[in-house]
Amino acid sequence: MKFRITILSDVESWLSDSIASLVDSWKTDGRHIVKWVHNQKDIPVGNFCFILGYTQKVKKNFLKKNQHNLVVHESSLPQGKGWSPLSWQILEGKNVITITLFEAEEDLDSGAIYIQEDMKFEGHELVNELRHIQSKYTIKLCKKFVSNYPEIVQKPIPKLGVETSYPRRHPVDSVVDHNSPISDQFNLLRIVDNDKYPAYFEMKGYRYELRINKILI
C-alpha cells in the first residue's frame, strides 16, 4: 500500500540523523510519499504523522490532518508518562526498558498502544550510547507500524498497571554529591550531557563542571 507519511521533529533534535535515514529508506522504497517538517503548522493531510523528538504539544486541529498520529515513548505505558523516561529509568538502575509506539491524543501519552518492545542495556552505556540504542528502536517501531498497517491498529495492546508520570528534568538534576562515592552516582553520570547539561557540584562559592568519557581498557 502507498501512504502519505509525515515526520514532525524539532530542527535540532538529537534524533535528526536517524530520522533522515528513515526518510531516505521510505523514499528509496518508492511506495510512499514522505515529508519531514519542523513546525506543526506545516503538517500536510495524509495517512500517518510520526511525532519524533518534537518538544511542543501538537494542537488538535493539526492532529486531525492525518488518520494516525504516532509517538514513541521510552516506558511501559501507562507507567512512566511524562518527561525523559529513559533517563529517569536509568537512574532507577533499570537495564531493560520498554519502548512504546502509541497514538497521539490531546492528553499526553494517553492514546492507543500499538507496539511495545524491550530495550536492553548492559549498565555501562553513556548518554550518546543510550541515545543510539533508543534511536535504533524508535526507527524500528516506526517501520514496523507502517509495514503492518492496517492490521496493527485493529488489536491495540491493553493498558495494564497504575499510571505513573515523570517530571521534567532541569540542570539542578545533574548535581553530583561530592561527598558520596562515584559508584553510587554512576547512573547519574551516564545520563548527563557534557555540553548541554553537564554534571557539576558547588563548593566554596564556585561551580565545578565534570566531563565523563568512556575509554576501553
N, C-alpha and C positions, 0 to 999 in steps of 0.2 A: 504494500500500500504506500501511496505517496502522501506525505504530510507536510504541512506548513509549520515549521518549528522556529520559535524564538528563544534566545537565551538572553536573560537580563542580568547584568552584573555591574558592580562599581567599576569605574575606569581603572583604578589602581588596585583592583582585587588581587590578592596573592594567588588566586585560582586562575588568573588570566592565561598563563601558558597552557594549562590543562584544558581550559575552555577553547582556546584556539585550536588545539589538537582535535577536540571533539567536533568543532565546527567543520574542520577540514575533512574528518572522517565521514561525516554525514554528506558533505558536498561531494566528496570523491565517490561515495556510493551512488550518487546520481539520482536517487529515488526521492529525495526530499528537498524542499525549499527552506533554506536556513538563513536566519537573520540574527545578528548579535548586536544588542543595544545596551546603552548605559543609563537611559532615562526612561522611566515607566510611561511617560507621555509618548514615547516612540514605539511602544508595543503595537505591532500590527494585528489584524484579525487573523486567526489561524487555529490550528489544532492544539498545539502544546506550547506553553511558555515555561521554560525552566528558569527558576529564580535562584541563581547561584552566586554567592559572595556579594549579595546586594544588601546594604545595611539600612535601607529605608522600608517602611511599611508600604506595600502596594495597595493603592486605593481600589475600592470595589468596582468602579467604572472601568478601570483598566484590567481587572481580573476577568471581567465579562467578555473581553475581546477574544479569549481562547476557550476551547472546550475544557481543557485541563491546564491548571497552573501547578507546577511541581516544585517542591522544595526538598533539599537533602539536609538532614539534621543528624548530628552525631550523638544520638542517645536512643534508648529503647522507649520511645514514646508510648504512653503519656508520661513516663518518668523522664526527668531531665529536660523539660521545656526551658525556654529562655536563652540566655547568652553563654557563649563559649563553653558548650557542654563537653567538648573533648578536653579542654584544659582543666576544667573542674574535676573530671573523672580521673585524669592522670594524677592530679593532686590527691585524689582519694586512694591512689595506689592500684587502680584497675589496669590490667593488661589485655582484657577482652572487652571491647566497647562496641555496642551495636550502632549501626548507622541506618537511618530510616529515610525512605523516599515517600512523601505523602502529598496530599492535595492541599494547596494553599487556600486558606479561608481568611475572612476579615479578622477572626480571633486567631492570634498567632499560635502556630503549632497544634491546631485543633482538627485539621482535615482528615479525610480517609487515608489510611495507611495502605500502601500497595506493595512495598518491598522492605524487608529488614534483613541485614546480614551482619555478621560479627567481624570486626577488625581486630587483628591480633598483633600485639606488641611484645617486645622482649624485655622492656623495662629500662633500656639504656638510651632510647632514641631522644634526640634533642628536637627543638621546635621545627626545624626545617625537615627533618626526617618524619616527624609526626604529620606534618602537612603533606609531605609527599605521599605517604600511605593513605591519608584521608582523601587526597585528590584522586588517587587511583580508584578508590571505592566510589567516590562521587560520580566519576565518569562512567564507571561500570554500571551503576544503578540507573543512570540516565539512558544508556544504551539498552539496558535490559527492559526498561519500561517501553521504549519505542518498539523494540523487536517483538514484544509480547502483547502489544495493544491490538485489539480491544479486550482480549480475554483477561488481562491483568487487572482491569478496573471492575470486573464483574465479581471478583472474590476478594474484597478488601480484607486485610488482616485485622482480627479483633483487637481492641484496645484493652489490655489487661493491667491490673495493678492500680495503685493510687497515684494520682497526678502529683508530680513534684516540679519545681522550677528552680533554675539557677539565676543569680543576679548578674548584672553587667560587671565585668572586671574593670578596675581602674589602676592607674600607676601605683597606688599605695599597696595593691595586691602583690606587687613584686618586691616588697620589703623583705630582706634577709635578716634573720636574728643572728647578730654577730657573736652572741653568747652561746649559741647552740651548734652542735656538730653539723658539718656539711652533709653527712649521710642522712641526717634527719630532715634535710631540706632539699634533697636531691631532686625530688619530683617538681618542686617549685623552679629549680634551676633549669629543668628540662623544658619548661613551657615559656620561659621568658624570651623576648626578642632582643638581641644585643643592641639593635639600633632604635627600635620603636618604643619598647618598654623594658629596658634592662633591669636586672636585679640590682638592688642597692641597699645600703644601710647608712644611717646617720650617726655621727659621733663628733663631739667637741665642736659643734656648730658647722660641720661640713657634711655634705652628702658624698658618699663614695660609691661609684658605679662598678659593678662586676661584669666581666665578659666571660662567657663559657663557650669553649670549643672542644670538640672531641678529636683525639688523636689515637690511632691504633698503636698498641704497644705489644 
